[in-house]
């Protein structure tokens, strides 16, 4: 999906997302940000763990994403958790609208990064996991770790 010739700088990612949800579809979108927000993001001062995206009046907004205030801005800082507009194409929004009306689907941010000079967010169309699914994820992860340990022991 992402080519190697593009310059990417990861700001933050939602590590809990793949544990808490089944991710069905991915969307890359731009963000409408203020100047102090961009400067804060370049410093890596963001958290999207509790964030989600919401459709409102035919537009998508990123809710509850925390971008820390820029320390060098005098009095013109931003609200850290304000809703931020997400830039998607109309056909993507229509497709999302159809999916989000289905029971159980939500739109969550997975990564926040810079692609060349533009701030981007990777959104995942997700469905919440049940407790048994989470246990299965933990079991698979433990098995993978054991395989890696065994491989390392064989090489020495």
Rosetta blueprint (number, residue, H / E / L):
1 X L
2 X L
3 X L
4 X L
5 X L
6 X L
7 X L
8 X E
9 X E
10 X E
11 X E
12 X E
13 X E
14 X L
15 X L
16 X L
17 X H
18 X H
19 X H
20 X H
21 X E
22 X E
23 X E
24 X E
25 X E
26 X E
27 X E
28 X E
29 X E
30 X E
31 X E
32 X L
33 X L
34 X L
35 X H
36 X H
37 X H
38 X H
39 X H
40 X H
41 X H
42 X H
43 X L
44 X L
45 X L
46 X E
47 X E
48 X L
49 X L
50 X L
51 X L
52 X E
53 X E
54 X E
55 X E
56 X E
57 X L
58 X L
59 X E
60 X E
61 X E
62 X E
63 X E
64 X L
65 X L
66 X E
67 X E
68 X L
69 X L
70 X L
71 X L
72 X L
73 X L
74 X L
75 X L
76 X L
77 X L
78 X L
79 X L
80 X L
81 X L
82 X L
83 X L
84 X E
85 X E
86 X E
87 X E
88 X L
89 X L
90 X H
91 X H
92 X H
93 X H
94 X H
95 X H
96 X H
97 X H
98 X H
99 X H
100 X H
101 X L
102 X L
103 X L
104 X L
105 X E
106 X E
107 X E
108 X E
109 X E
110 X E
111 X E
112 X E
113 X E
114 X E
115 X E
116 X L
117 X L
118 X E
119 X E
120 X E
121 X E
122 X E
123 X E
124 X E
125 X E
126 X E
127 X E
128 X E
129 X L
130 X L
131 X H
132 X H
133 X H
134 X H
135 X H
136 X H
137 X H
138 X H
139 X H
140 X H
141 X H
142 X H
143 X H
144 X H
145 X H
146 X H
147 X H
148 X H
149 X H
150 X H
151 X H
152 X H
153 X H
154 X H
155 X H
156 X L
